[in-house]
Amino acid sequence: MNILYIGSGFVGACSASVSASSGHNVLVYDIDEKKIQMLGSGDRDTIESCLFEEGLCDILVRNKERIKFTTDYSDIEKFLDDCDAIFMCLPTPEIGETGESNLSYYFDAGEKLAEVLVSRNNGKQEKYIVIVNKSTVPIDMIDKTKEILDSAGVKNYGIVSNPEFLVEGKAIQGSLKPDRVVIGAWQEKDFEVMRRVYQRFYDAPAVEYIEVNPKEAAAGKLMANYYLFAKLALCFDVIGRTCESFSDLKFENIRRILTNDNRIGNWGFYNSLFAGGSCLVKDIRSLSHQLQTVGVTASLVNEMYLANKRQLELFLSRAEKEAKFDWVGKKVALIGTAFKRDTNDIRNSASIDIVNFFREQQTSEIRIYDPAAMDNFKQVYPESESIKYFNHEFEAVKESDVVIIATDWPQFRGLADAMIGELKNRPLVMDGRRMLQHRYEDLQNAGFDIIAVGSPFIEGRVLGLKD
C-alpha cells in the first residue's frame, strides 16, 4: 500500500518506520527541514541525535528503499494519485493550563491537504482514500475533519480514528509487538482499508485487534491515559507520602505487598518527583476540558493533575523544611533532564520547573548532565555563567552543594560509589527517582543527608564532615 504521514515527530516517525517494515511504500512530510534531513539521512548517529528511540535508527536504515522524507509539498501532490491512507500525526499541545487542545497545526495541515486532495486523479478523485487521525485529538475531532474535507469538495474518502498507545523509549518495540490495535470507523470499507494497513497485526493471535466507532477510539485513548496517570498520582500522593510520613516503612516493601495482589496489578507503582512527558499531563487536562465543556463535573480528573503538581512542589520544599538547607548562593547539580529514561524528550520534564525553582532561589551555579537530552535542554536553557553542562554525571556532582536526581537513567544507580569514595564535601542528596535506594544506608553512614521520594528525611551519621 501507499501511505502518507503528515508530521514526523515521535508518533509520525515511529509509525511510518513500522509501516515501511511491513512492506508499505511510505512518504513522510514535515515542514521542519532539519528534522526531515536527519531522519532521512540513513545515518544511525544522525537519526538518534534527532529522535532518541531504541530501534528507530535500525528500522529506518533497513527500510530506506520504502520510506522517503520530504518538505516538498509537490511530492505529496504526486503521491496522492495512488495513495491509500493518510495518517495525520500533528502536535496538539495544550493551550496554557486550560486543558483546551491547540488544533491550529491540525487545521492548517488539514486545510492544505484538502486543497490537493480534490485535484488527485486529474480532479476526478477516482481513488478511494482514508484519512487517519493518529495523534491524540478531542473525541469529536472526526466531525471537524469531515467539515474541512467537505468544505473543500473532497470526495471518495473515509475518516478513521487510530490512536497510538506508544510508550516513549519503547515505541518501536511496542509498534512491532503491540498489545492492541484500535481502529475507529463508521464504514465497513474503511475497516477493510485499515485491515490491509495492519495486516500483520490483524492476523496475529497475540494482538487484540479492536474495531469500534471513531469517537469510541478517540475516547479510549484519553481514558487509558487518564487511568495510567491516576495510578501514578495515587502512588505518589498516597503510598509515597505515607512512606515519607512514618518511620520504618520502606517504599519497595510496601510496593511488593500491593503489587502481588492480581486485582491491583504492578504498573505505575514506582515513586517519582513528577510524571511528565508529552502525553499523560496533556491528555488528562484535555479530558477535563472536554467534560466541563459539556457541563460535566471533572473534579476527580482535576485532582489527579493537582496531585502530580503537588508532588514536585513538596519534594523541593523538603530541603528547607527538613534539612534546613538554604539555596541562596549554592551550587546545584541537576542529574537528568529528560522526562524519563530512554528518550531525549524534555516536554513536561520536571527538570524545567526545577531550573526555574533554582533561579527563584538565587542559586549561584546550575550544573547539568543527561546522557541523551542535553541538546534539547540547551535550547530552553543555553549554557551561561550560571548554567553549565557536563559530559558525565559525576563531573556535574563535583563541587555541588546539593544533588537532585530527576531522571531514572539506570547509570545513575552508580553515583553512590563515586560520591562516597571521591567527594571531599557532602552535598545534600535529593533522590527524586529512588535511584539510590539500595545505597541509602551507605550514604547515610558516609555523612550524606538524603531526601528521597517515598522516604522520611535521612540524616547523615558521620560527624565532622558537614558544615
N, C-alpha and C positions, 0 to 999 in steps of 0.2 A: 504494500500500500504506500501511497504518497501522503506524508503527514507534515504539516506546518506547525511550528511552535512560535508563538508571538511572546517574546520575553525569554531571556537567557540567564535568569537568576538561579537561585538554588533549586526551585521547582522545575523550571523550564529546562535547565542544563541536564539535570539528573534524569528527568522523564524522557527527554529527547534521546539521551545516550542509550537508555534501555530500549527504546523503540528501535533505534538503529541496530542494536544487538539482537533484536527479534526478527531482523531481516527487512524492516521497512526502509523506504527511502525518505530521509528526513532533512528538512530545511529549518534552520533556527534563525529568527530575525530579532534584532535588538538595535536600539539607537546608540548604545554605548560602544563606540568604536574600539576602545582599548580592551574591553571585556571580550568582544567578538574576536578580535585578533588573537588574544591569549587563549581562549577556548578552542579556536580553530587552528592553533599553531602546530599541533601534532607533537609538541614537546612536553614531556611529563612534568618537568620542573616549572615550566611556564604556566601550565594548566593549574597545577597545585597552588602556585602563588596567587592565582586569581580566585579559585574556589577550592578550599581545602576540604576535600571529601574523599574518604578512603575508597579506592577503586574507580573513581571517576576518570582519572588520567588513563588508566589501562584500557577501560572500555571505549573511550574516545579514540585512542590511538589504534586499537584493534579494528574499529569500525569506521575509520576515517573515509573509506570509499562510499559509505552510505549516509554520511551526515555532513552537511555544509552549514557554515555560519556566515551570516551576511548582515550588512547595514544598508544594503541597496534595495530599495523597495521595488525596483523593477524586477528583481529576482522573484519576489512574491507574485507579481502580476503574471509572469511566465509560468510559475509553478501551479497557480490556481486552476489552469485549464484541466489538469489531471489530478488535482488534489482530492483526497478522500475525507480528510478530517483536519480541522484547525484547532489547536489547543491554545487557549488564552491563559497565559501564565504571567499576568501583570501584578505588580505590587498593589496591595490595598491597605495602606497604613492607616492607623488611627489618627483622627484629627484631634490634636491635643490630647486631653484625657476625657473626651466626650463620649467615647465609645463608637461614634459615627465613623464609618469607613470612608476614606478618601478614594472615591471611584473615578477621579479625573483621568488617571492613567488608563484605566479600562475603557472609559467612554471615548477618549481620544483615539485609542488603538482600534476600538470597535467601529467608530465612525469612518476612520480612514480605510479600514478593511472593507466595510460595506460598500464604499465607493468603487473599489476594484472588483468586488465580487459580482456586481451587476454587469461587468464587462467581460467576464470569463466566457470562454467558448464563443468569442466574437459577439458577445452580447446575448447569445441565445440561452445561456445558463442551463445547458443540457445536462451537465454532470451534477448529480446529487452530491451535496457536501454537508458535513456535520460540523457545527461549531461547538467546541467543548470547553466549558468553564472548569478549569483545572485549579486555579487559585481559590483560596477561601473567600467567598463572597456572601453578601446578605441572602437570606432564604428566598426572597422573591426576585433575585437577580435574573433569573431566566426570563421573566416578563420584560425587564428592562432591555435585555439583549434582543429580544424579539422586536421590541419597539424600534430599536436602532436599525435593525436589518430591514424591517418592513418599510420604514420611512424612506430608506434609500432605494427601495424597489428590488431588493434581493429576493430571488425565487428559488424553488427547488432545493430547500435546505432543511436541516433539523438542528435542534439545540439540545445539548446533553450536559448534565452536571456530573463530573467525575472528580470528586475531591481527592486530594492526596493526603496520606496519613504517614508521610515520611518523617523519620527521626534524623535530625542533623547529626552527622558523624557516622550514621549507619544507613544513609539514604540509598546508596547503590545496592547494598545487601538487601535492604527492605524492598527495593523495587524489583530485584531479581527473584526474591522469595517472599512475596507479600503474604500476610495472613488473610487479607481480604482485598477484593477489588469491588468498588461500589460504583454502579452506573445508574444515573437517574435520567429517565426519558419519558416522553408522552407517547411516542410512536414505536411500533414494533420494528420498523425498518431502521430506526436509529439504534435500537438494541442490536440489530443484525450487524450494522457497521462496526459498532464497538466490540462485538464478539470477534470480529476479524482483526481489529486492532490488538486485542488482548487474547488472541487465540491460544498462546502458550499457557495462559493462566485459566482461561475458560475450561480447558480440558484437564487441568491439573487437579488431582484429588485432594491435595493438601491446601488448596486455596479456596476460600469461601467467596464465590462469585455472586454478588448480590445485585439484583435488578429491582429498582424502585422508581418512584416518580422523582423528577428533578428537585423539587422542593424538599422532599424527604432526604435526598442525598446531601443537599447543602446543609440542612438542619442537623443531620447525623454528624457531620464534621464538627460543627460548633459544639454539639452536645458531648462528643468524645473529648474534645479539648477542655471543655469545662470540667468534665468528670476527672480527667487526669490532673488538671490544675488544682481542683478541690482536694484531691488526695495529698498533693504536695503541701498545700497550705495548711491542711489539718495536721499533717505530720510536723510541720514547723511550729505551728501556733499552739498545739495541744500536747503532742507527745514530746517534742523537743523542749518546749517551755516547762513541762513537768519535770523533765530530767535536769533542767537547769536550776530548778527551784528546790529540789530535795537532794541531800547528800546520799551517797551510796547507791545511786541509780546510774547504771551505765546504759547509754542510749542503745548500743549494739545488742545488749542482752534483752532490753525491752522489745526491740525490733524482732528478735528471734521468737519471743513469746507470741507476738501478734501475727507475724507472717506465716507461722506454722498452723494457722487456722485457715483451712481451704476456703472458707467463706470470705475471708479478708483479702487473701492474695498477697503478693510480695512487691508489686510495682509501686514506686513512689515512696517507699519507706527508707529514705535517707534524709539526713538533715543538711541544710544549706542556709547560707545567709540571704538567698534570694532566688526566685525562679524567674529567669529571663528568657531571652530568645525572641524570635520574630513572630511566633505563633500564639503560644498559650495566653500571654497577657492580652494581646490584641484581640484574640478571638472571644475571650470571656467578656471583655468590655463591649465588643460588638453584640454579643448575645444579650447583654444587659440593655444596651441602647435599643435593640430591636424589640425586646419585650416591653420596655417602657413606652416606646413609640405607639404600640397598640394598646396601651393602657393597662399593662400587667405589672404587678409588683415584682421587682428583681432584687429584693433585699439580700437573699442568700448568695446570689451571684456576686453582688457588690461586696459582701463581707469577705468572700474569698480573695478578691482583689486587694482589699484593705489589709487582710491578714498578711499577704505577701509583702506589701509596702512596710507594714509594721515590723516585719522580721528584720529587715536591713536596718531600720532606724534604731531598734532596740539593741541589735548587735553592736553597732558603732557606739552607742551611748554607754555601753558597759565599760569601756575603757576608763572613762572619767569616774563613773559611779563605783565600780568595783576595784579597779587598780589604781584609782586616784591619779590617772595619767593626764598630764597637761599637754595638749597637742601643739601649742604655740612654739614656733621655732624649732620643731623636731624634724628629723629626717625619717621619712616613712617609706617602707618597701611595699609595693603592691605586686603580689605574685599571682599572675594570671589576669588577662584582660578579656579573653573570650567568654561568652556567657556560660559555656560549659566545655568540657574536653572534646577533642576530636573535631574541632571546627575552628575557622578563623572569623566566625561571625560574632560581632560585638553588639548587635542590636539588642536593646534592653538588657545589656550586661550590667551587673551590679557595680562593676569597676568604674563605669561612667559616673554614677552617683557618688562613689567613694572618692574619686578625684575631686568632684565638686565639694564634697564634705571637707577634704583636706584643705582646699583653698579657703573655705569659710573659717576653718580653724587656724589659719595662718601658719601652716607648717612651712618649714624653710626649704625642703627638698623632697620631691616625689621620685622614687627610684622604681622603675617598672621593668618587668620581664614577662613574656609569654612566648611559648615555643612556636606559635603559628599566627597569632592575631595582632602582633605589634604594628605591622604596617597599616592595618586598618585603624588601629587606635591612634596612631600618629596623625591620621587625617583629622581626628577630633581634637587631639592634644599634641601639637607639634613639640618637638624637643626644644627646650629653652634652659635658661639658667636654673629654673626651679623644677623642671621636669626632665628627667634623664632616663634613657633606655639602656638596657644591658643585654649581653649575649648569653647570660646564664643566670639561673635563679639565685645561686649563691653570691654572685657578684653584686646583685641588687640588694641582698640582705646585709652585706658587709657595711659597717658604719651606720646602720639604721637603728633608730630608737624603738621602732615598732614594725612588726612584720605582719601583713594581712594576706592570708591565702584566700583568694577569691575564685579560683577555678580549680576543678578537680582533675587536673592532668596527673596521671599516675606517677610521673617522675618526681613530683613534689613530695612524695612519701619519703624520699631520701634526704630531705632537708635537715631532719633532726640530727643525723650523724655529723653533718658539716657544721651545724650551729654549735653542738656540744663540744666538738673536737677543735674547732678553729676560731670561733669568735671570742675575742677578749671581753667584749661587753655582753650584756644580757638584755637584748631587746624584748619588749612585750610581744608575745606571740598571740595573734588573733587568728584562729583557725576557723574560717568561715565554711569549710567543707569537711571537717573532721578528717583531714588527710593524715594527720599525725597522731590520731587517737591511740595507735599501738605504741606510741613513744611518750605519751603524756607524763607518765611516772618518771621516765629517764630525764626528760626535760625539766620536770619539777625538781628532781634531785640535783640537777646541774645548775639550779638557781633561776630558771626562767619562770616568770609569771605567765599564765596561759588563760586566755578567754576563748572558749570554743562553743559553737552552737551545740546545744544538747548536753552541756556540762556546766556545773557551778564553777565559779571562779577558782582557779588552781594557783595557789601562791607558791613561788619558788622556795625551796628549803635551805639552800646553801647561803649562809650569811657572808657578808663582806664583798659580794660580787655586784650588788645593786647599789645605786646611788642612795 
